């Protein structure tokens, strides 16, 4: 199964991503509450491995957020969820900035919760923003810009 993701260096393992999305898309097609719950759990708990050549993490993270919104519990407002924007994060890469992968993962979760319009996802995202300790790397996203974006997302949640 070929997914519409860009193949990049240091991307997510293509086989693992394809297997995960096959399971999730099958659950969406089956429309069974049990299979949907299993797919939700799989999306939330799976840790995707990185490979030298794999799917672009930003694209996969955005697709995971969209699938989580589609798998939301019936009766929540997320059934009318807006599509998740897959625009790149507007942060400048500097010396001694925040870990880029950690920041991208955090913002994928938060933006997915904002798009899903689910109270449960919003609370989880708000807790994640409040409790996260961002690692610093020699080369990473500018700390002040990320901190401002975190504060902005907290206000939005």
C-alpha positions in Angstrom: 0.0 0.0 0.0 1.5 3.3 -1.0 0.6 6.2 1.2 0.7 9.9 0.0 3.7 10.8 2.2 7.0 12.3 1.1 10.0 10.0 1.5 12.8 11.8 3.3 16.1 11.1 5.1 15.6 10.2 8.8 11.9 9.5 8.3 9.5 7.1 9.9 9.8 3.4 9.1 7.6 3.0 6.0 6.6 -0.6 6.7 5.5 0.3 10.3 3.6 3.4 9.1 1.8 1.4 6.4 0.9 -1.4 8.8 -0.5 1.1 11.3 -2.5 3.0 8.7 -3.9 -0.2 7.3 -5.2 -1.2 10.7 -6.7 2.3 11.4 -8.3 2.7 7.9 -9.8 -0.8 8.3 -11.3 0.2 11.6 -12.7 3.4 10.1 -14.3 1.3 7.3 -15.7 -1.3 9.6 -17.4 1.3 11.8 -17.2 -1.0 14.9 -16.9 0.6 18.2 -14.4 -2.0 19.4 -12.2 -1.8 16.3 -12.3 2.0 16.5 -11.2 2.0 20.1 -8.4 -0.4 19.2 -7.3 1.8 16.4 -7.4 4.9 18.7 -5.2 3.1 21.2 -2.8 2.0 18.5 -2.4 5.5 17.2 -1.8 6.9 20.7 0.6 4.2 21.9 2.7 3.4 18.8 6.2 4.7 18.8 7.3 5.0 15.2 10.9 4.0 14.5 13.1 6.3 12.5 15.1 5.0 9.5 17.6 6.5 7.2 15.0 6.6 4.5 11.4 6.9 5.5 8.1 8.9 5.5 8.3 12.5 6.5 7.5 12.7 10.2 5.6 16.0 9.9 3.2 14.5 7.2 2.7 11.3 9.2 2.1 13.1 12.5 -0.5 15.3 10.7 -2.2 12.2 9.3 -2.2 10.6 12.7 -4.0 13.6 14.2 -6.6 13.5 11.4 -7.2 9.8 12.0 -7.6 10.4 15.7 -10.1 13.1 15.0 -12.0 10.7 12.7 -11.9 8.0 15.4 -13.2 10.2 18.2 -16.0 8.9 20.3 -19.5 9.2 18.9 -21.5 12.1 20.2 -18.5 14.4 20.4 -18.2 17.5 18.3 -15.2 16.1 16.5 -17.4 14.4 13.9 -17.3 17.8 12.2 -13.6 18.2 12.6 -11.7 20.6 10.4 -8.7 19.2 8.4 -5.4 19.6 10.1 -3.0 22.1 8.6 0.2 20.4 7.5 2.2 23.6 7.1 5.7 23.5 8.4 6.4 25.0 11.8 7.6 28.6 11.4 10.6 28.3 13.7 14.1 29.4 12.9 16.9 26.8 13.5 19.6 28.1 15.8 22.5 27.0 17.9 21.4 25.6 21.3 17.7 25.5 20.5 14.9 23.1 21.4 15.0 19.5 20.0 13.3 19.8 16.6 11.7 16.3 16.7 10.3 16.8 20.2 8.8 20.2 19.2 7.3 18.8 16.0 5.7 15.9 17.9 4.3 18.2 20.6 2.8 20.6 18.1 1.4 17.8 16.0 -0.5 16.6 19.0 -1.7 20.0 20.1 -2.7 21.1 16.6 -4.6 17.8 16.1 -6.5 18.4 19.4 -7.3 21.9 18.2 -8.6 20.6 14.9 -10.5 17.7 16.5 -12.6 20.1 18.7 -12.8 17.3 21.3 -12.8 18.3 25.0 -10.9 15.2 26.0 -8.1 15.8 23.4 -7.9 19.4 24.3 -7.4 18.7 28.0 -4.7 16.1 27.1 -3.0 18.6 24.8 -3.2 21.3 27.4 -1.7 19.0 30.0 1.1 18.0 27.6 1.9 21.7 27.0 2.0 22.5 30.7 4.2 19.6 31.7 6.6 19.2 28.8 10.3 19.7 29.4 11.8 20.5 26.0 15.3 19.2 25.5 18.0 21.5 24.2 20.2 20.5 21.4 23.3 22.0 19.7 21.1 22.7 16.7 17.4 23.2 17.3 14.4 25.5 17.1 14.8 29.0 18.6 13.7 28.8 22.2 11.9 32.1 22.5 9.8 31.5 19.3 8.8 28.0 20.6 8.0 29.4 24.1 5.8 32.1 22.5 4.0 29.4 20.3 3.4 27.2 23.4 1.9 30.2 25.2 -0.3 30.9 22.2 -1.5 27.3 21.9 -2.3 27.3 25.7 -4.5 30.3 25.2 -6.2 28.6 22.3 -6.9 25.5 24.3 
